[in-house]
Amino acid sequence: MRQEKFHISKEHAAGMRTAAIKKKWELTPYDIRRGKNIHKNEQVSPVNKETMFHAGLYCILSASEIYTKQMRAYNDLFRYGLDKPEIIVNDKSGLEYVLRIARFPNQKSSRVYNFAVWWLESNLPDKLIEDIAHDRKDEIEIRNELAKDCPGLSYKGASLYLGKFGYQQVVPLDIWMLRFLHDLGYDIPVPDYKTVSGLQKGEYLKGEKIFRKLAKKQNLTPMVYQCALWGKHSAWEEKVSIRCLSEF
């Protein structure tokens, strides 16, 4: 028996794609509560140079990495006693061994090592502590300075880092956020780290500006909006937050 073939019009197919994209990224009240919870639980407490250094390790290890592997590598640094900058700079081979499980292990170990060297010499940690004590007035300036001067962070990492200390306006544009903006039709490249690399400064700031406007429409701060979208698709669990791990 001959079967009839049904054809979907281009307009209908486009409508189906739009509906699928909307469903993929639409935030429910649960997603928003989860986002707020992520932002709260991922914040560092207490804020001091030790916990600030740990937050830097966390953010460097997040680059191009799935969350569960990132946390395993982060956890292992503590397990092997490589949680202080002066220890890291004197045990580069040990650092390389511990981070062998990470994606791009040579790159990650080099970034962590250089971050430790920078940390011991920079006055930026003191500047950050002072800004936190004065209601985080220099958020954008400090993020941009971190992205420029701090090894291993870049704009995404520096934004994620400041989020650990309650900053709200900078945005960690990770792979999920770039897919989100791309799906909404914005001309933002999505890296695969093979043929397309991460965003350059101009592209990043452009994407962040768009993201802030979208967050405002949701009546959310950019950081909480990012946490809600990220939490909708991530494997985040409260029990393995940086706030817990900083107590090792």
N, C-alpha and C positions, 0 to 999 in steps of 0.2 A: 504493500500500500504506500502510495506516494505521500510524503509528509510535507506539509506546508512550511515554508520558511518565513520567519517573521523578521522584519528589518526595523531597527530602532533609528529614528531620525537623529540627525546631528544635534538638533535642539534638545531632544529628549535625553540623549546621552550626556550632553553638557549639563543639563539640569540634574541628572543623576550624580555626576561627578561633584557638582557644587553641593548637593545635599550630603554626600559622603564626607566631603571635606569639612562641612559645617558640623556634622556629627562627631568627626574625629577630634575637633578642637573646641567644641562647645563645652563650657565649664558648668557643671552642676553645682548646687550648693555644697555638696560633699567635696567636690574638687577644690572649691575655694577654701573650705575649712581645712582641708588637707594642706593646701598651699600655705595658709597662715601658720599651721602647725609645723610645717617644714621650716619655714623662716624662723620661727621661734626656737625650735629645738636644735637647729644647726648653728645658732649663735654661740659664740665662745663666752664662757663664764668660769672664773673671773677673767678680766682683761689685764694681762700683764705680758711682759716680753716672752715668757716661756710659751704661753698659750697662743700668742700672736705668731710665734715661729711655727708652732704645730699647724696653725691654720694655713700658713704658707705652704707647708709640705702637702697638706690635703689638696690645696688648689692646684699646685703643680702636677700632682699625680692624677688630677681629674681630666687633663687634656687628652682628647682622642681615646678615652677609656670608658668601658662600661662600668657602672657604679659598683657592682660586686667585686670586680677585679681591682678597682681603685681602692676600695676599703681593705681588701686583703693586703695589698702592697703597703698601705698606710699603717695597718695593724702590725705588719712585719717589721717596720722600722722601729716601733716601740719594743717589740718582742726581742729584737737583736740589739737593743740599746742605742740605736742610731736616731735619737730624738732630740739631740742638742747640736747646735752648729759647730761647736769646738770639737766634738767627737767626730762628726761627719767629715770635717776638713782633714782630720788625721787618720781617716780610715776609708779612703776612696775605694779600695778593692772590696771591702766589706759591704759598702753601699751598692756597688755594682752587683755583688752576689745577691743581696736581698731583693733588688729591683729587677732581677732577671725574669721575673714572672710578668712584668708589666708589658704593655704594648709599647713598641719602640724603646726597649730597655736602655740602650746606650744613651739615647736622647734624654730620657727621664733621669737617669743617674747623673748625667752631666748637668742638667738643670738644677737638680737638688743640691749638688755639690757647689755650683756657682751661687746659688741662692744662699747657702750657708756662709760662704766667703763674704758675700755682699752684706749679709745680716750683721756680721761682726764689725763691719766698717761703716755702715750707713747710720745717719741720724733720722732717717725717715720713720722708723718705729716709734721714736720719741715724739715726732711730729704728729703721728697718728693718735697716740695716746692723749696728747694735748687736745687734738681736734674732737675726740670722743667726749672729753671732759667739757668741751664748749659747744655742745649740741650739734656736732657734726656739720659745722658751717662751711667747711672747705671740701665737701665731698667730691665734686668733679675735679677740682685741682689735684687733690691727693690721688685719685684714681688715675688720672693722666700721668702724674709723676711716677707712680708705681709701674704703670705700663711701659713707660719710657726707660726707667732706670733699674727696675728690679728684674734680675735674670729669671726666666722661666714663667713669668706671669702673663704678659701681653694684656690686651684690653679685656678679654674675656676673663682671664684668671684674676686680674686686678679687681674687676667688678665682683666676681664671686667672693674674693677675699674680703672686700669691704662689707659684703652682705653678712659675713660672720660676726660683724661688730655693730649690726643694727642699721647700717646705711640702707636707704630705700630707693634712691633715684637712679643709681647706676644699674646696668642690666648685664648679667652674664649671658651673652648670646651664644649658647652652646648649640650643638647640632640639632636639637629639638626645636629651639627657637628659630633657627635658620630655616628649617623645614616648614615651620608654622608660617613665617613671613612669605616664603616661596609659595606655599599652598594658597595663600590669600592673594597671590598675584603680584607681589612686590618683586622688583628686579634685584634680588639679593642672592648671591651665589651660595650654593650648598656644597661644602667641601666633601670630597671622598678621600682626601689625603694621598691620592694616587695621581689623578689628572687635574684635580681642583684643590688648591691649598686653602688655608684659613683666610679669613678676611683681613685685608689691609686696613690701616687706620681710617681712611676716608670712608670705606665701605662699612666698617664697624660703626662709626659715629652716625652714619646715615641710617643704618638698621636700628640703632638704639633710639634715635629720634622718632622713627615710625612706631617703635614698640611703646614708647612713652605715651604717644597719642592714643594708641589702642588700649593701654592700661587705664588711661583717664576715662575713656568711654565706659569701662567696666567699674569705675569708682574704686579702683585698686591702685596702690602704689606700684610702680614698675617692678620692684623686687618681689613683692607678693604675687603679682600677676605671673611673673616668670616662674616662681615656685609652684604655683597652681598648675600651670601648663606642663612644667617638667614633672611634677608629681603624678600627673594623670598618666604618664607613659613610662615612669621610671620604676626601679626596684627599691626605692628608698624605704628604709625601715627606721623607726624612731630609736630602736635599741642600739643601732650602730652609728648614731650621729656623732659628729665631731665633738660635741659637748661631752659625750660619754668617754670617747677615746682620749680626750685631752687629760683625763684623770689617771692614765696609766702611770 
